[in-house]
Amino acid sequence: CVILGWIAANAYMQEIFAAHQSFPFLFITGRWRSGKSTIAEWIMNFFGIENAGKAISQTTPVAIQRLLAYYSCLPVHLDEYRNTKDIMTKNGYIRNVYNRQSSGKGVKDSDHGLRDAKVRGTLLLAGEETPKDGAVFSRCITIFISQQKRVKNHFQWFMQNRQKFSGHFLSLLKSKEKMTAEFF
């Protein structure tokens, strides 16, 4: 239910940000082979995005920034979060995505020599370890996945129907104007 609520909230990201000056990340965590990456992929299917997960250790802050600028009100899925030095160096930028603070880059041929990429999306993070950085952790809605606590395995159903998920988000977007008051 929390995951579906976060998915629906993405349709109202601009309104939520205008009201609260922030928008939370979704963090899927659990042990090895618990289904974190698979669930994150299913979530991305709601937005019509397939094979979207990027390994955070192999993705530069510039690439993350560009992805967040390209996808307006859509999440960027970064997989395999760990508290290692190569990933923790990105925590400063990750913290700022929550309240849409972007980083700038000095350039020669621009007004005042600065280029700034807007943050228009949010993050969907997945990993075995939750962030040790308290500021990053406090910006996340954390979902713990456990293979042992599953009542029934619905894997086959999800795999067979995952391409239909985007239709639900599209219908939400189509009815957004008349549903905004009810959503809030």
C-alpha positions as a Markdown table, in Angstrom:
| # | Residue | x | y | z |
|---|---|---|---|---|
| 1 | Cys | 0.0 | 0.0 | 0.0 |
| 2 | Val | 2.8 | 2.4 | 0.8 |
| 3 | Ile | 4.5 | 1.7 | -2.5 |
| 4 | Leu | 1.3 | 2.3 | -4.4 |
| 5 | Gly | 0.7 | 5.5 | -2.5 |
| 6 | Trp | 4.2 | 6.7 | -3.4 |
| 7 | Ile | 3.6 | 5.8 | -7.1 |
| 8 | Ala | 0.4 | 7.8 | -7.1 |
| 9 | Ala | 2.1 | 10.7 | -5.3 |
| 10 | Asn | 4.5 | 11.1 | -8.2 |
| 11 | Ala | 1.6 | 12.3 | -10.3 |
| 12 | Tyr | 1.2 | 15.1 | -7.8 |
| 13 | Met | 4.9 | 15.7 | -7.3 |
| 14 | Gln | 4.8 | 19.4 | -8.4 |
| 15 | Glu | 1.8 | 20.2 | -6.1 |
| 16 | Ile | 3.4 | 18.3 | -3.2 |
| 17 | Phe | 6.7 | 20.1 | -3.7 |
| 18 | Ala | 4.9 | 23.5 | -3.9 |
| 19 | Ala | 3.2 | 22.8 | -0.6 |
| 20 | His | 6.1 | 21.2 | 1.3 |
| 21 | Gln | 9.3 | 22.2 | -0.6 |
| 22 | Ser | 10.3 | 18.5 | -0.7 |
| 23 | Phe | 9.4 | 15.1 | -2.1 |
| 24 | Pro | 10.6 | 11.9 | -0.5 |
| 25 | Phe | 12.6 | 9.1 | -2.1 |
| 26 | Leu | 11.5 | 5.5 | -2.0 |
| 27 | Phe | 14.1 | 3.1 | -0.6 |
| 28 | Ile | 13.6 | -0.7 | -1.1 |
| 29 | Thr | 15.9 | -2.7 | 1.2 |
| 30 | Gly | 16.3 | -6.3 | 2.2 |
| 31 | Arg | 18.7 | -9.2 | 2.2 |
| 32 | Trp | 20.4 | -10.7 | -0.9 |
| 33 | Arg | 17.9 | -12.3 | -3.3 |
| 34 | Ser | 14.8 | -10.9 | -1.4 |
| 35 | Gly | 13.4 | -9.3 | -4.5 |
| 36 | Lys | 14.5 | -5.6 | -4.1 |
| 37 | Ser | 15.6 | -5.0 | -7.7 |
| 38 | Thr | 12.6 | -6.9 | -9.1 |
| 39 | Ile | 10.2 | -4.9 | -7.1 |
| 40 | Ala | 12.0 | -1.7 | -8.1 |
| 41 | Glu | 11.7 | -2.7 | -11.7 |
| 42 | Trp | 7.9 | -3.4 | -11.3 |
| 43 | Ile | 7.6 | 0.1 | -9.7 |
| 44 | Met | 9.3 | 1.7 | -12.7 |
| 45 | Asn | 6.8 | -0.2 | -15.0 |
| 46 | Phe | 4.0 | 2.0 | -13.6 |
| 47 | Phe | 5.8 | 4.9 | -15.2 |
| 48 | Gly | 6.2 | 3.1 | -18.5 |
| 49 | Ile | 9.9 | 2.7 | -18.0 |
| 50 | Glu | 11.6 | -0.7 | -18.5 |
| 51 | Asn | 15.1 | -1.8 | -17.7 |
| 52 | Ala | 15.6 | 1.5 | -15.8 |
| 53 | Gly | 17.8 | 0.5 | -13.0 |
| 54 | Lys | 21.3 | 2.0 | -12.9 |
| 55 | Ala | 24.0 | 0.7 | -10.7 |
| 56 | Ile | 24.7 | 3.6 | -8.4 |
| 57 | Ser | 28.4 | 2.8 | -8.0 |
| 58 | Gln | 28.8 | 3.0 | -11.8 |
| 59 | Thr | 26.7 | 6.1 | -12.3 |
| 60 | Thr | 28.3 | 9.6 | -11.9 |
| 61 | Pro | 26.6 | 12.5 | -10.1 |
| 62 | Val | 26.4 | 14.3 | -13.4 |
| 63 | Ala | 24.5 | 11.3 | -15.0 |
| 64 | Ile | 22.2 | 11.2 | -12.0 |
| 65 | Gln | 21.6 | 15.0 | -12.3 |
| 66 | Arg | 20.9 | 14.7 | -16.0 |
| 67 | Leu | 18.4 | 11.9 | -15.5 |
| 68 | Leu | 16.6 | 13.8 | -12.8 |
| 69 | Ala | 16.4 | 16.8 | -15.2 |
| 70 | Tyr | 15.1 | 14.8 | -18.1 |
| 71 | Tyr | 12.3 | 12.9 | -16.3 |
| 72 | Ser | 9.8 | 15.4 | -15.1 |
| 73 | Cys | 7.9 | 14.0 | -12.1 |
| 74 | Leu | 9.3 | 10.6 | -12.6 |
| 75 | Pro | 11.7 | 8.6 | -10.4 |
| 76 | Val | 15.3 | 7.6 | -11.3 |
| 77 | His | 16.0 | 4.1 | -10.2 |
| 78 | Leu | 19.5 | 3.6 | -8.6 |
| 79 | Asp | 20.3 | 0.1 | -7.6 |
| 80 | Glu | 22.8 | -1.6 | -5.3 |
| 81 | Tyr | 23.1 | 1.2 | -2.7 |
| 82 | Arg | 25.8 | 0.5 | -0.2 |
| 83 | Asn | 27.7 | 2.5 | 2.4 |
| 84 | Thr | 30.9 | 2.3 | 0.5 |
| 85 | Lys | 33.2 | 5.3 | -0.3 |
| 86 | Asp | 32.4 | 5.4 | -4.0 |
| 87 | Ile | 28.6 | 5.6 | -3.3 |
| 88 | Met | 28.8 | 7.8 | -0.1 |
| 89 | Thr | 30.6 | 10.5 | -2.1 |
| 90 | Lys | 27.3 | 10.9 | -4.0 |
| 91 | Asn | 25.2 | 11.4 | -0.8 |
| 92 | Gly | 25.6 | 15.1 | -0.8 |
| 93 | Tyr | 24.0 | 15.4 | -4.2 |
| 94 | Ile | 21.4 | 12.7 | -3.2 |
| 95 | Arg | 20.4 | 14.7 | -0.1 |
| 96 | Asn | 19.7 | 17.8 | -2.3 |
| 97 | Val | 17.4 | 16.0 | -4.7 |
| 98 | Tyr | 14.8 | 15.8 | -1.9 |
| 99 | Asn | 14.3 | 19.6 | -2.0 |
| 100 | Arg | 15.3 | 20.0 | -5.6 |
| 101 | Gln | 18.6 | 21.8 | -5.0 |
| 102 | Ser | 20.8 | 21.1 | -8.0 |
| 103 | Ser | 24.5 | 21.5 | -8.3 |
| 104 | Gly | 26.0 | 24.0 | -10.7 |
| 105 | Lys | 29.0 | 23.8 | -13.0 |
| 106 | Gly | 31.2 | 26.6 | -14.2 |
| 107 | Val | 31.4 | 27.1 | -17.9 |
| 108 | Lys | 33.0 | 29.7 | -20.1 |
| 109 | Asp | 30.3 | 30.5 | -22.6 |
| 110 | Ser | 27.3 | 31.1 | -20.4 |
| 111 | Asp | 25.8 | 34.0 | -18.5 |
| 112 | His | 27.8 | 34.4 | -15.4 |
| 113 | Gly | 29.8 | 31.3 | -16.3 |
| 114 | Leu | 27.4 | 28.8 | -14.6 |
| 115 | Arg | 25.3 | 26.0 | -15.8 |
| 116 | Asp | 22.6 | 24.6 | -13.6 |
| 117 | Ala | 20.6 | 21.4 | -14.3 |
| 118 | Lys | 17.1 | 21.5 | -12.7 |
| 119 | Val | 15.9 | 18.6 | -10.5 |
| 120 | Arg | 12.5 | 17.6 | -11.8 |
| 121 | Gly | 12.2 | 14.0 | -10.6 |
| 122 | Thr | 12.8 | 11.9 | -7.5 |
| 123 | Leu | 14.8 | 8.8 | -6.6 |
| 124 | Leu | 13.9 | 5.2 | -6.2 |
| 125 | Leu | 16.9 | 3.6 | -4.4 |
| 126 | Ala | 17.4 | -0.1 | -3.7 |
| 127 | Gly | 20.1 | -1.9 | -1.8 |
| 128 | Glu | 20.9 | -4.3 | 1.0 |
| 129 | Glu | 22.2 | -1.5 | 3.2 |
| 130 | Thr | 20.2 | 1.6 | 4.2 |
| 131 | Pro | 22.1 | 4.9 | 4.2 |
| 132 | Lys | 24.3 | 5.5 | 7.3 |
| 133 | Asp | 24.0 | 9.2 | 6.4 |
| 134 | Gly | 21.1 | 10.3 | 8.6 |
| 135 | Ala | 20.1 | 13.1 | 6.3 |
| 136 | Val | 19.7 | 10.8 | 3.3 |
| 137 | Phe | 17.9 | 8.2 | 5.4 |
| 138 | Ser | 15.5 | 10.7 | 6.8 |
| 139 | Arg | 14.5 | 11.7 | 3.2 |
| 140 | Cys | 13.5 | 8.1 | 2.4 |
| 141 | Ile | 10.3 | 6.1 | 2.7 |
| 142 | Thr | 11.9 | 2.8 | 3.5 |
| 143 | Ile | 10.3 | -0.5 | 2.5 |
| 144 | Phe | 11.8 | -3.7 | 4.0 |
| 145 | Ile | 11.5 | -6.7 | 1.7 |
| 146 | Ser | 11.6 | -10.2 | 3.2 |
| 147 | Gln | 11.3 | -13.4 | 1.3 |
| 148 | Gln | 10.5 | -15.3 | 4.5 |
| 149 | Lys | 7.5 | -13.0 | 5.4 |
| 150 | Arg | 5.7 | -13.5 | 2.1 |
| 151 | Val | 2.3 | -15.1 | 2.5 |
| 152 | Lys | 2.1 | -16.2 | -1.1 |
| 153 | Asn | 4.4 | -15.8 | -4.1 |
| 154 | His | 2.9 | -13.6 | -6.8 |
| 155 | Phe | 6.0 | -13.4 | -8.9 |
| 156 | Gln | 4.5 | -15.1 | -12.0 |
| 157 | Trp | 1.4 | -12.8 | -12.0 |
| 158 | Phe | 3.6 | -9.7 | -11.7 |
| 159 | Met | 5.9 | -10.8 | -14.5 |
| 160 | Gln | 2.9 | -11.6 | -16.8 |
| 161 | Asn | 1.1 | -8.3 | -16.1 |
| 162 | Arg | 3.9 | -5.8 | -15.6 |
| 163 | Gln | 3.5 | -4.1 | -19.0 |
| 164 | Lys | -0.1 | -3.3 | -18.0 |
| 165 | Phe | 1.0 | -1.3 | -14.9 |
| 166 | Ser | 1.7 | 1.9 | -16.9 |
| 167 | Gly | -2.0 | 2.1 | -17.8 |
| 168 | His | -2.9 | 2.7 | -14.1 |
| 169 | Phe | -0.5 | 5.6 | -13.8 |
| 170 | Leu | -1.7 | 7.0 | -17.1 |
| 171 | Ser | -5.3 | 6.9 | -16.0 |
| 172 | Leu | -4.3 | 8.7 | -12.8 |
| 173 | Leu | -2.6 | 11.4 | -14.8 |
| 174 | Lys | -5.7 | 11.8 | -17.0 |
| 175 | Ser | -7.9 | 12.3 | -14.0 |
| 176 | Lys | -5.4 | 14.3 | -12.1 |
| 177 | Glu | -7.2 | 17.7 | -12.4 |
| 178 | Lys | -10.5 | 16.5 | -11.0 |
| 179 | Met | -8.8 | 14.3 | -8.4 |
| 180 | Thr | -6.3 | 16.7 | -6.9 |
| 181 | Ala | -8.5 | 17.9 | -4.1 |
| 182 | Glu | -9.4 | 14.4 | -3.1 |
| 183 | Phe | -5.8 | 13.2 | -3.3 |
| 184 | Phe | -4.7 | 15.9 | -0.9 |
